[in-house]
């Protein structure tokens, strides 16, 4: 079978949408399990707005600060310091 030119790109786009949805759901699950008054977020720039838009208004409303950047390979203490300065 031959694939159309847009199919691999479409699959990649759908996979990215699903990942963002899954991240939003994981944040909501944590939010529902814990009693957060305020929270902060470090997130890559390219997905930050799409992720935040998927969060319920009550979760968005308690997001006080977010930093755009890819911090996946940084030690936790370094990330925590970004929010304490």
N, CA, C and O of each residue as an XYZ file, in Angstrom:
340
protein
N       0.835     -1.189      0.000
C       0.000      0.000      0.000
C       0.872      1.242      0.000
O       1.914      1.289      0.655
N       0.443      2.218     -0.724
C       1.131      3.513     -0.686
C       0.433      4.414      0.303
O      -0.794      4.422      0.405
N       1.211      5.154      1.014
C       0.644      6.107      1.961
C       0.629      7.487      1.323
O       1.526      7.841      0.558
N      -0.389      8.252      1.644
C      -0.442      9.633      1.183
C       0.630     10.450      1.869
O       1.122     10.083      2.936
N       0.980     11.544      1.260
C       2.051     12.378      1.808
C       1.719     12.943      3.182
O       2.632     13.155      3.981
N       0.455     13.192      3.488
C       0.079     13.807      4.755
C      -0.086     12.833      5.906
O      -0.181     13.254      7.059
N      -0.121     11.556      5.622
C      -0.411     10.589      6.680
C       0.630     10.542      7.804
O       0.243     10.597      8.971
N       1.932     10.443      7.508
C       2.883     10.419      8.623
C       2.824     11.698      9.459
O       2.906     11.642     10.686
N       2.684     12.835      8.808
C       2.576     14.103      9.535
C       1.306     14.109     10.381
O       1.330     14.558     11.527
N       0.206     13.619      9.832
C      -1.057     13.555     10.571
C      -0.961     12.671     11.787
O      -1.504     13.002     12.841
N      -0.287     11.563     11.661
C      -0.109     10.657     12.811
C       0.731     11.325     13.888
O       0.446     11.196     15.079
N       1.774     12.044     13.463
C       2.631     12.734     14.422
C       1.842     13.819     15.146
O       1.970     13.979     16.360
N       1.036     14.556     14.411
C       0.211     15.610     15.006
C      -0.791     15.018     15.985
O      -0.968     15.552     17.080
N      -1.445     13.935     15.617
C      -2.413     13.284     16.504
C      -1.740     12.727     17.748
O      -2.290     12.808     18.847
N      -0.557     12.163     17.578
C       0.177     11.633     18.735
C       0.535     12.769     19.693
O       0.424     12.607     20.909
N       0.963     13.915     19.159
C       1.311     15.077     19.996
C       0.072     15.586     20.725
O       0.151     15.917     21.908
N      -1.076     15.654     20.038
C      -2.330     16.077     20.677
C      -2.700     15.137     21.813
O      -3.120     15.582     22.881
N      -2.545     13.841     21.586
C      -2.862     12.844     22.604
C      -1.931     12.974     23.801
O      -2.368     12.838     24.944
N      -0.651     13.237     23.547
C       0.303     13.407     24.645
C      -0.041     14.636     25.488
O       0.024     14.587     26.717
N      -0.401     15.721     24.838
C      -0.780     16.929     25.563
C      -2.045     16.674     26.373
O      -2.143     17.097     27.525
N      -3.009     15.985     25.777
C      -4.233     15.633     26.503
C      -3.905     14.763     27.719
O      -4.446     14.978     28.804
N      -3.025     13.791     27.537
C      -2.636     12.905     28.646
C      -1.928     13.683     29.762
O      -2.140     13.411     30.944
N      -1.084     14.656     29.380
C      -0.423     15.478     30.398
C      -1.446     16.323     31.159
O      -1.372     16.440     32.382
N      -2.386     16.902     30.441
C      -3.427     17.704     31.093
C      -4.232     16.827     32.049
O      -4.566     17.255     33.154
N      -4.541     15.606     31.627
C      -5.291     14.686     32.478
C      -4.494     14.305     33.714
O      -5.056     14.211     34.805
N      -3.190     14.085     33.559
C      -2.336     13.745     34.709
C      -2.285     14.909     35.701
O      -2.327     14.693     36.912
N      -2.195     16.135     35.194
C      -2.208     17.304     36.073
C      -3.533     17.382     36.818
O      -3.556     17.638     38.022
N      -4.632     17.163     36.111
C      -5.953     17.197     36.753
C      -6.082     16.115     37.814
O      -6.646     16.359     38.881
N      -5.570     14.929     37.536
C      -5.617     13.845     38.523
C      -4.847     14.212     39.779
O      -5.333     13.998     40.890
N      -3.639     14.767     39.614
C      -2.862     15.223     40.772
C      -3.604     16.316     41.527
O      -3.652     16.318     42.757
N      -4.171     17.228     40.787
C      -4.890     18.348     41.379
C      -6.072     17.846     42.205
O      -6.351     18.374     43.282
N      -6.762     16.830     41.700
C      -7.918     16.272     42.401
C      -7.519     15.430     43.614
O      -8.277     15.341     44.580
N      -6.342     14.816     43.571
C      -5.879     13.984     44.676
C      -5.299     14.812     45.812
O      -5.365     14.406     46.972
N      -4.741     15.948     45.495
C      -4.102     16.812     46.486
C      -4.953     18.068     46.645
O      -5.869     18.318     45.861
N      -4.644     18.830     47.644
C      -5.379     20.073     47.882
C      -4.444     21.250     47.633
O      -3.896     21.827     48.572
N      -4.268     21.599     46.361
C      -3.376     22.692     45.995
C      -4.122     24.016     46.031
O      -5.202     24.151     45.457
N      -3.535     24.988     46.710
C      -4.069     26.339     46.643
C      -3.488     27.054     45.429
O      -4.185     27.788     44.730
N      -2.206     26.827     45.194
C      -1.492     27.427     44.073
C      -0.514     26.406     43.521
O      -0.090     25.494     44.232
N      -0.160     26.557     42.268
C       0.828     25.659     41.685
C       1.587     26.369     40.583
O       1.123     27.368     40.034
N       2.772     25.836     40.263
C       3.652     26.367     39.232
C       3.955     25.260     38.236
O       3.748     24.080     38.520
N       4.447     25.651     37.072
C       4.670     24.684     36.006
C       5.897     25.069     35.194
O       6.071     26.238     34.849
N       6.746     24.097     34.887
C       7.851     24.261     33.937
C       7.496     23.377     32.747
O       7.281     22.175     32.901
N       7.437     23.976     31.560
C       6.933     23.255     30.395
C       7.568     23.801     29.114
O       7.815     25.002     29.008
N       7.831     22.929     28.145
C       8.383     23.417     26.877
C       7.453     24.441     26.211
O       6.234     24.271     26.192
N       8.046     25.493     25.673
C       7.308     26.590     25.048
C       6.312     26.106     23.996
O       5.186     26.598     23.935
N       6.723     25.142     23.167
C       5.892     24.740     22.033
C       4.580     24.069     22.432
O       3.674     23.958     21.605
N       4.460     23.624     23.671
C       3.198     22.998     24.081
C       2.507     23.725     25.229
O       1.405     23.345     25.624
N       3.137     24.759     25.767
C       2.615     25.388     26.983
C       1.184     25.892     26.826
O       0.333     25.584     27.661
N       0.902     26.653     25.782
C      -0.439     27.225     25.638
C      -1.495     26.152     25.374
O      -2.603     26.217     25.906
N      -1.141     25.165     24.549
C      -2.104     24.097     24.264
C      -2.429     23.282     25.507
O      -3.578     22.891     25.716
N      -1.417     23.027     26.330
C      -1.651     22.261     27.559
C      -2.510     23.061     28.531
O      -3.498     22.545     29.054
N      -2.149     24.295     28.770
C      -2.883     25.116     29.729
C      -4.333     25.291     29.293
O      -5.233     25.282     30.133
N      -4.573     25.451     27.997
C      -5.940     25.580     27.489
C      -6.793     24.351     27.779
O      -8.011     24.463     27.919
N      -6.170     23.186     27.872
C      -6.923     21.949     28.121
C      -7.256     21.737     29.594
O      -8.057     20.864     29.930
N      -6.658     22.516     30.457
C      -6.924     22.365     31.888
C      -8.246     23.041     32.250
O      -8.579     24.082     31.685
N      -8.997     22.465     33.180
C     -10.229     23.106     33.635
C      -9.932     24.491     34.225
O      -8.834     24.739     34.721
N     -10.901     25.366     34.165
C     -10.748     26.747     34.631
C     -10.261     26.805     36.084
O      -9.404     27.626     36.408
N     -10.790     25.952     36.958
C     -10.375     25.992     38.369
C      -8.906     25.610     38.527
O      -8.248     26.091     39.449
N      -8.380     24.763     37.656
C      -6.961     24.400     37.701
C      -6.129     25.547     37.117
O      -5.089     25.907     37.667
N      -6.587     26.107     36.018
C      -5.889     27.254     35.417
C      -5.825     28.421     36.394
O      -4.808     29.108     36.481
N      -6.896     28.642     37.118
C      -6.980     29.767     38.035
C      -5.990     29.706     39.181
O      -5.639     30.736     39.757
N      -5.540     28.512     39.514
C      -4.582     28.365     40.612
C      -3.142     28.263     40.121
O      -2.214     28.150     40.922
N      -2.958     28.303     38.804
C      -1.619     28.313     38.221
C      -1.078     29.731     38.358
O      -1.539     30.652     37.683
N      -0.103     29.894     39.232
C       0.395     31.237     39.521
C       1.583     31.639     38.657
O       1.816     32.826     38.430
N       2.338     30.647     38.171
C       3.559     30.977     37.454
C       3.965     29.787     36.618
O       3.904     28.645     37.074
N       4.386     30.059     35.378
C       4.973     28.968     34.608
C       6.176     29.465     33.832
O       6.248     30.621     33.413
N       7.114     28.554     33.655
C       8.362     28.835     32.961
C       8.378     27.976     31.706
O       8.175     26.763     31.766
N       8.620     28.614     30.576
C       8.722     27.877     29.317
C      10.159     27.401     29.128
O      11.103     28.187     29.197
N      10.301     26.133     28.896
C      11.614     25.550     28.656
C      11.557     24.054     28.853
O      10.644     23.544     29.502
N      12.519     23.352     28.302
C      12.578     21.903     28.453
C      13.536     21.576     29.594
O      14.755     21.666     29.449
N      12.966     21.201     30.717
C      13.748     20.918     31.926
C      13.748     19.430     32.268
O      14.020     19.056     33.409
N      13.449     18.587     31.296
C      13.322     17.150     31.569
C      14.610     16.508     32.062
O      14.557     15.517     32.790
N      15.742     17.035     31.691
C      17.018     16.428     32.100
C      17.664     17.155     33.273
O      18.786     16.829     33.660
N      16.974     18.125     33.836
C      17.516     18.876     34.971
C      17.141     18.182     36.280
O      16.056     17.613     36.395
N      18.031     18.230     37.256
C      17.690     17.677     38.569
C      16.531     18.470     39.188
O      16.393     19.669     38.950
N      15.724     17.801     39.966
C      14.549     18.407     40.589
C      14.911     19.649     41.387
O      14.196     20.649     41.318
N      15.994     19.613     42.136
C      16.354     20.775     42.969
C      16.638     22.012     42.116
O      16.364     23.131     42.549
N      17.190     21.824     40.898
C      17.433     22.968     40.017
C      16.116     23.574     39.531
O      15.983     24.794     39.438
N      15.171     22.735     39.231
C      13.854     23.218     38.781
C      13.149     23.946     39.913
O      12.556     25.004     39.706
N      13.215     23.381     41.099
C      12.595     24.038     42.266
C      13.202     25.411     42.506
O      12.495     26.340     42.897
N      14.504     25.552     42.275
C      15.159     26.848     42.470
C      14.640     27.888     41.464
O      14.604     29.077     41.782
N      14.247     27.469     40.282
C      13.697     28.405     39.299
C      12.454     29.094     39.828
O      12.194     30.253     39.506
N      11.684     28.380     40.642
C      10.432     28.910     41.145
C      10.596     29.646     42.468
O       9.686     30.356     42.895
N      11.731     29.487     43.116
C      11.916     30.139     44.407
C      12.638     31.474     44.299
O      12.756     32.189     45.294
N      13.129     31.829     43.101
C      13.853     33.093     42.967
C      12.914     34.260     42.758
O      13.365     35.398     42.626
